[in-house]
Amino acid sequence: MRRSFFRALRGAQQVVLVGNGRSFLAAIITGEVAHSEIDSQIERLNATLPHYRKIRMFHAVRESFTIENDLLTANGKLKRDAITARYGTEIEQMYAKTEA
């Protein structure tokens, strides 16, 4: 699921899903990607998924996750805790939008 979604987003560097313990999934997408392109690809992806796996919100950032900014390990794996800490405010805002 995520790999095909990532490939479909031209200009995206990384896509991280968040939502553990939340009512829905959200995504943080890095790179130079237009919001309209993200909306379109999420809609396409969601059409193939059950409700509990659908991405309902996203936050796009230009800065990629790297070893230098301490968001990737030396092996190139995502540091989820560091990403959640760095983008905590943005994550909370995504979930707050649906509660308003």
One Martini backbone bead per residue (centre of mass of N, CA, C, O) as a GRO file, in nm:
protein
  100
    1MET     BB    1   0.064   0.059  -0.027
    2ARG     BB    2   0.287   0.276   0.034
    3ARG     BB    3   0.467   0.240  -0.215
    4SER     BB    4   0.260   0.320  -0.434
    5PHE     BB    5   0.200   0.595  -0.316
    6PHE     BB    6   0.485   0.709  -0.331
    7ARG     BB    7   0.527   0.673  -0.641
    8ALA     BB    8   0.277   0.863  -0.721
    9LEU     BB    9   0.449   1.093  -0.573
   10ARG     BB   10   0.584   1.336  -0.718
   11GLY     BB   11   0.856   1.453  -0.508
   12ALA     BB   12   0.861   1.254  -0.296
   13GLN     BB   13   1.049   1.123  -0.024
   14GLN     BB   14   0.836   1.084   0.221
   15VAL     BB   15   0.610   0.855   0.405
   16VAL     BB   16   0.415   0.902   0.707
   17LEU     BB   17   0.234   0.722   0.930
   18VAL     BB   18  -0.027   0.817   1.151
   19GLY     BB   19  -0.241   0.679   1.446
   20ASN     BB   20  -0.177   0.555   1.700
   21GLY     BB   21  -0.468   0.554   1.891
   22ARG     BB   22  -0.653   0.657   1.671
   23SER     BB   23  -0.932   0.718   1.451
   24PHE     BB   24  -0.700   0.778   1.230
   25LEU     BB   25  -0.516   0.839   0.949
   26ALA     BB   26  -0.203   1.000   0.883
   27ALA     BB   27   0.025   1.223   0.699
   28ILE     BB   28   0.372   1.263   0.624
   29ILE     BB   29   0.511   1.473   0.364
   30THR     BB   30   0.797   1.485   0.171
   31GLY     BB   31   0.868   1.749  -0.038
   32GLU     BB   32   0.779   1.837  -0.382
   33VAL     BB   33   0.433   1.866  -0.333
   34ALA     BB   34   0.126   1.900  -0.433
   35HIS     BB   35  -0.174   1.913  -0.281
   36SER     BB   36  -0.345   1.808  -0.519
   37GLU     BB   37  -0.181   1.548  -0.557
   38ILE     BB   38  -0.230   1.431  -0.280
   39ASP     BB   39  -0.536   1.423  -0.285
   40SER     BB   40  -0.561   1.239  -0.534
   41GLN     BB   41  -0.395   0.993  -0.422
   42ILE     BB   42  -0.561   0.945  -0.168
   43GLU     BB   43  -0.827   0.890  -0.307
   44ARG     BB   44  -0.729   0.647  -0.469
   45LEU     BB   45  -0.635   0.475  -0.231
   46ASN     BB   46  -0.898   0.478  -0.052
   47ALA     BB   47  -1.080   0.316  -0.261
   48THR     BB   48  -0.908   0.033  -0.171
   49LEU     BB   49  -0.992   0.074   0.133
   50PRO     BB   50  -1.064   0.037   0.436
   51HIS     BB   51  -1.165   0.258   0.674
   52TYR     BB   52  -0.916   0.193   0.881
   53ARG     BB   53  -0.689   0.268   0.628
   54LYS     BB   54  -0.752   0.556   0.587
   55ILE     BB   55  -0.657   0.870   0.473
   56ARG     BB   56  -0.758   1.195   0.611
   57MET     BB   57  -0.471   1.331   0.653
   58PHE     BB   58  -0.220   1.596   0.592
   59HIS     BB   59   0.141   1.681   0.592
   60ALA     BB   60   0.351   1.912   0.431
   61VAL     BB   61   0.709   1.892   0.371
   62ARG     BB   62   1.025   1.983   0.248
   63GLU     BB   63   1.180   1.843   0.457
   64SER     BB   64   1.375   1.588   0.495
   65PHE     BB   65   1.463   1.289   0.618
   66THR     BB   66   1.762   1.266   0.815
   67ILE     BB   67   2.049   1.217   0.980
   68GLU     BB   68   2.114   1.519   1.042
   69ASN     BB   69   1.804   1.569   1.166
   70ASP     BB   70   1.733   1.297   1.331
   71LEU     BB   71   1.506   1.109   1.136
   72LEU     BB   72   1.740   0.902   1.080
   73THR     BB   73   1.913   0.638   1.052
   74ALA     BB   74   2.201   0.491   0.937
   75ASN     BB   75   1.998   0.282   0.771
   76GLY     BB   76   1.730   0.466   0.686
   77LYS     BB   77   1.541   0.478   0.919
   78LEU     BB   78   1.278   0.570   1.090
   79LYS     BB   79   1.219   0.810   1.356
   80ARG     BB   80   0.927   0.820   1.499
   81ASP     BB   81   0.970   0.975   1.764
   82ALA     BB   82   1.112   1.221   1.634
   83ILE     BB   83   0.886   1.294   1.437
   84THR     BB   84   0.664   1.333   1.649
   85ALA     BB   85   0.812   1.557   1.801
   86ARG     BB   86   0.863   1.759   1.565
   87TYR     BB   87   0.532   1.714   1.459
   88GLY     BB   88   0.320   1.743   1.692
   89THR     BB   89   0.155   1.994   1.621
   90GLU     BB   90   0.061   1.900   1.338
   91ILE     BB   91  -0.076   1.644   1.433
   92GLU     BB   92  -0.281   1.775   1.624
   93GLN     BB   93  -0.414   1.951   1.401
   94MET     BB   94  -0.528   1.721   1.230
   95TYR     BB   95  -0.714   1.609   1.464
   96ALA     BB   96  -0.866   1.878   1.534
   97LYS     BB   97  -1.024   1.926   1.265
   98THR     BB   98  -1.236   1.684   1.325
   99GLU     BB   99  -1.349   1.807   1.611
  100ALA     BB  100  -1.480   2.095   1.510
   0.00000   0.00000   0.00000
